[in-house]
Amino acid sequence: MMLGDILHPDNIVPELASTDRWQAIDELIGRLVETKTIREEDREPIAAVVRKRENSMSTGIGFGIGIPHASTELIGEVVAAFGRSRSGIDFDALDDQPVTLVVLFLVPQGQFQPHLRTLADIAKLLHRKEFRQALEEAPDAAAMADVIRKGSAEH
């Protein structure tokens, strides 16, 4: 499952206000609530499972990329939110560098294979330098959505 397939343009935050990974996760979950992608009453339980996963090992994978993710029984399909931080976020990344691109995705409980495939596809896409550059240079959420759609189609 490609990022372009699961990421609705309304769930893109072109300038995250967050300065650390916990705030970024909460901000992106907040966007999913605002767009009614997840229910308000599920915000805290979902945040808790993402935090638990993130506490086991940072999903800051290097190259300015963070991919917080988790499985939960509170959703029926894979959902995602995407945020960009021009100033960078302390994500406790593997390379100790700030994270500028954050993809939060959630997978229904028990869908282990789709979870791994989605994670691998997102990581592969974001490891392409020209793709990251295009996202960083995009002026707004609509332009970022176009970059993601095109990058997902080429991938």
Secondary structure, DSSP 8 states (H G I E B T S, - for coil): --HHHH--GGGEESS---SBHHHHHHHHHHHHHHTTSS-GGGHHHHHHHHHHHHHHS--EEETTEE--EEEETT-SS-EEEEEEEEEEEB---TTS--EEEEEEEEEETT-HHHHHHHHHHHHHHHT-HHHHHHHHH--SHHHHHHHHHHHHHH-
